Each structure stands twice: as structure tokens, then as C-alpha cells.
């Protein structure tokens, strides 16, 4: 046997064993590579899930904040409508409180706009400008639990209506709005109804629902003409006056300064 053959016979099995080990290691690595990836992925999933949960919480919380009404702006002339306003002073819904109000609410495109843009659009709507030009009376009532926001909204509404004839702006308390809605009336019309009911206890919310604000105050003027009330007399509608107050007493004070025609 030659030296080469002897060496081949000696080291051949060793190389074979090394090749077998290499193949075995490669096979094991190939088979366990997926387990390693899955283990790494599992380690990442808790953090990913937590991040998704936090993002969902932020989105849902933001949505809740945005779509929660914090104030209402009642606009009454007949139509009677109310704008629900969120904490960011954006309109999130429009509600009509009579047939004319529902028709107007469907024609308006004020959702998600600022309250000032919404009021401006309503004031310049053809039906509203026609009513105001014909001498009808508009009341705009701001109501909500946040006094600071309501004061800001009232100031903005007054700026929108500056120069408008027969337009009057007020603040009201949240309990007034709740009572108004229970009676099926907007807040502004409900305040006029309370004043009329004080003079005529038999009057019902249904009776005034379809009346214009001028018709209501004309009736108040007729009923109070002998009673010394400070409500405006028929024909005594001056320029717009802005004020505030709680209850129907506060409403009456809003009419101070009129030139009342006897």
C-alpha cells in the first residue's frame, strides 16, 4: 500500500465525519431558523399591540371630545333651529324644532364649520333675509354649562349680527334648554313661550310652535298693553339689542331700550 493510500484510508473517515457534522448543522439551522424568527416576532408583538392600543385610545378619545356638545345656539324666527357646538366651537349637529326649521336644517351646509361661519350662513340664507326684511324678529340664544365658552359664543354671535335689524342675542341656563326640549321647543322660542304663558296661562307649547317670534311678541304686547309690562308693543320693534339673563325675566330685560309705540 502506498503512502497516499494509507493517508487516505486514515483521514477519509474523519473528513466524512466532519462533512456529516457540517450537513447536520446546516440542516438544524435551516429547520430552526423559522423558530428563531417567530420567537423574535413574538417578542415584538407585545410592544406593537400596546402601541396600537394607545393609538386607538387617542383616536377614540379625540372622537369623543370632538363629538360631545358643550353648548347650543338656538336661532328662532320661524324657522326654529339649534346648533350643537363642541368644545372647539365647531358645529356638530343641526336640529330643526318645527317644519320650517327641519326644512332649513336640511338646506344648510354648516356641519363641522365654526359657529361663526354657521351663524353667518344662516343670516344670509335667502329665507332668513326675506323674513328679516319683512320685519320679522330673530332671537339667538346661547346656552351651555361652560359659562366662559358661552360668553365667548355670545360675543361672537353679537359680532355676526351687528347691524342686523330685529335680531336679539341672549344667554340662557342649561336647565332652560332641557325644559324647552321636553316641551318640543327650541330654547329661544321656549323663553318667549314662558313670557306669553305668564300672561295667558292657557297657552300651550303646541300653540306657539308654528308661530313666528314676531307673532309671539305681538301677542305678548297685546296681552300686556294694560298690565304695564316692559315687553315691546306691536310696531315697537327697534334695532337689535343684545343682552343676557336667566329665565323669562332675563328675556324681558333684553327688550329694554325699545321705542314703544302707544
C-alpha positions in Angstrom: 0.0 0.0 0.0 1.4 3.4 -1.0 1.8 6.2 1.5 -1.0 8.2 -0.2 -3.4 5.4 0.0 -2.5 4.9 3.6 -3.2 8.5 4.5 -6.5 8.5 2.5 -7.6 5.5 4.4 -6.6 7.1 7.7 -8.2 10.6 7.3 -11.1 9.8 4.9 -13.5 8.8 7.7 -12.5 11.9 9.7 -13.4 14.2 6.8 -16.6 12.2 6.2 -17.5 12.8 9.9 -16.7 16.5 9.5 -18.9 16.7 6.4 -21.7 14.9 8.2 -21.4 17.4 11.1 -21.5 20.3 8.7 -24.5 19.0 6.9 -26.2 18.3 10.2 -25.5 21.8 11.5 -26.8 23.3 8.2 -29.9 21.2 8.4 -30.6 22.1 12.0 -30.0 25.8 11.3 -32.5 25.6 8.4 -35.1 23.9 10.5 -34.7 26.2 13.5 -34.4 29.5 11.6 -38.3 29.8 11.5 -38.5 29.2 15.2 -35.9 32.0 15.8 -37.9 34.4 13.6 -41.2 33.5 15.2 -39.6 34.0 18.7 -38.3 37.4 17.7 -41.7 38.3 16.2 -43.4 37.2 19.4 -41.1 39.4 21.4 -42.1 42.4 19.2 -45.8 41.7 19.3 -46.5 43.0 22.8 -44.9 46.4 22.1 -46.8 46.6 18.7 -50.1 45.7 20.4 -49.5 48.2 23.1 -48.8 50.9 20.5 -51.9 50.1 18.6 -54.0 50.2 21.8 -52.6 53.6 22.7 -53.3 54.9 19.2 -56.9 53.6 19.3 -57.4 55.2 22.7 -56.1 58.5 21.4 -58.3 58.3 18.3 -61.4 57.2 20.2 -60.8 59.8 22.9 -60.4 62.5 20.3 -63.5 61.5 18.6 -65.4 61.5 21.9 -64.1 65.0 22.6 -65.0 66.3 19.2 -68.5 64.9 19.0 -69.5 65.9 22.6 -71.7 69.0 22.5 -70.8 71.6 25.1 -73.1 74.4 24.1 -76.1 75.1 21.9 -77.1 78.1 19.8 -80.8 78.5 19.4 -81.9 80.6 16.4 -85.5 81.4 16.2 -87.5 83.4 13.8 -89.6 80.6 12.4 -87.8 78.6 11.3 -86.5 77.5 14.7 -83.3 75.6 14.7 -80.5 74.8 17.2 -76.8 74.3 16.5 -74.9 71.9 18.8 -71.4 73.2 19.3 -68.4 71.2 20.6 -65.6 72.4 22.9 -63.7 73.5 19.8 -66.5 75.9 18.8 -67.4 73.7 15.8 -71.0 72.8 14.8 -71.5 69.1 15.2 -75.3 68.9 14.5 -78.2 71.0 13.4 -81.7 70.3 14.8 -85.0 71.7 13.4 -87.7 72.3 16.0 -90.6 72.8 13.6 -91.4 72.1 10.0 -89.7 75.2 8.7 -86.7 74.5 10.9 -86.3 71.0 9.7 -86.5 72.2 6.1 -83.9 74.8 6.7 -81.6 72.4 8.6 -81.6 70.1 5.5 -80.6 73.1 3.3 -77.7 74.3 5.4 -74.1 73.1 5.0 -72.7 74.1 8.4 -71.7 70.8 10.0 -68.1 70.9 11.2 -67.8 74.6 10.5 -67.1 77.2 13.1 -70.2 78.5 14.9 -69.5 82.0 13.5 -69.4 80.6 9.9 -72.7 78.8 10.6 -74.4 81.8 12.0 -73.3 83.9 9.1 -74.6 81.3 6.6 -77.9 81.3 8.3 -78.2 85.0 8.4 -77.5 85.2 4.7 -79.9 82.4 3.8 -82.5 83.6 1.3 -85.4 82.7 3.5 -84.0 84.4 6.6 -83.0 87.6 4.8 -86.5 87.7 3.3 -88.1 87.3 6.8 -85.9 89.9 8.4 -86.6 92.3 5.5 -90.3 91.8 6.1 -90.0 92.9 9.7 -89.8 89.5 11.4 -87.9 89.2 14.7 -85.0 86.8 15.3 -83.7 85.8 18.7 -80.4 83.9 19.1 -79.9 82.2 22.5 -76.6 80.7 23.7 -76.9 78.0 26.3 -74.5 75.6 28.0 -72.8 74.7 31.3 -69.5 76.3 30.5 -70.0 80.0 31.2 -66.7 81.0 29.7 -67.4 79.3 26.4 -71.0 80.6 26.3 -69.8 84.2 26.9 -67.3 83.8 24.0 -70.0 82.3 21.8 -72.4 85.2 22.7 -69.7 87.7 21.9 -69.1 86.1 18.5 -72.8 85.9 17.7 -73.2 89.6 18.6 -70.4 90.4 16.2 -72.1 88.3 13.4 -75.4 90.1 14.0 -74.0 93.6 14.4 -76.0 96.0 12.1 -78.9 93.5 11.7 -82.3 94.8 12.5 -84.7 92.9 14.7 -82.1 90.4 15.9 -81.6 89.9 19.6 -79.0 87.8 21.4 -79.1 86.2 24.9 -77.6 83.8 27.3 -79.7 81.1 29.0 -79.1 78.4 31.6 -78.8 74.6 30.7 -82.0 73.8 32.7 -83.9 76.1 30.3 -82.8 74.1 27.3 -83.7 70.8 29.0 -87.2 72.1 29.7 -87.5 73.6 26.2 -86.7 70.3 24.6 -89.1 68.4 26.8 -91.8 70.8 25.6 -90.7 70.3 22.0 -89.5 73.8 21.5 -86.1 75.4 20.8 -84.6 77.3 23.7 -85.3 80.8 22.3 -88.9 80.1 21.5 -89.4 78.5 24.8 -88.3 81.7 26.6 -90.9 83.7 24.6 -93.5 81.0 25.4 -92.8 81.4 29.1 -93.4 85.1 28.9 -96.6 84.5 26.9 -97.8 81.8 29.3 -97.3 84.3 32.2 -99.9 86.5 30.6 -102.1 83.7 29.3 -101.9 80.5 31.4 -103.9 78.6 28.9 -101.4 78.9 26.1 -99.6 75.6 25.2 -96.2 74.9 23.6 -98.0 73.4 20.6 -99.9 76.7 20.1 -96.6 78.6 19.7 -94.6 76.0 17.8 -95.6 77.2 14.4 -95.8 80.9 15.3 -93.1 83.4 14.3 -91.2 85.2 17.0 -92.9 88.4 16.0 -96.3 86.8 16.2 -95.5 85.7 19.8 -94.3 89.1 20.9 -97.1 90.9 19.2 -99.4 88.7 21.3 -97.4 89.4 24.4 -97.7 93.1 23.6 -101.5 92.9 23.2 -101.9 91.0 26.4 -99.6 93.2 28.4 -100.8 96.6 27.0 -102.9 97.2 30.1 -100.6 95.4 32.5 -97.6 97.7 32.4 -95.2 95.0 31.1 -91.9 96.1 29.5 -92.4 93.8 26.6 -92.4 95.6 23.2 -95.7 96.8 21.9 -96.8 95.9 18.4 -94.9 98.0 15.9 -92.3 98.9 18.5 -89.5 96.7 17.2 -86.4 98.7 17.1 -82.9 97.8 16.1 -81.2 94.7 17.5 -80.4 94.7 21.2 -78.1 92.3 22.9 -78.3 91.2 26.4 -78.4 88.3 28.8 -80.3 87.0 31.8 -81.8 83.9 33.3 -85.5 82.8 33.0 -88.2 84.7 31.2 -87.4 87.7 33.5 -84.0 88.0 31.9 -85.6 87.8 28.5 -87.8 90.7 29.3 -84.9 92.8 30.4 -83.4 92.2 27.0 -86.1 94.4 25.5 -85.1 97.5 27.5 -84.4 100.5 25.4 -87.1 100.0 22.8 -89.1 102.9 21.5 -92.5 101.6 22.4 -95.4 103.0 20.4 -98.5 103.5 22.3 
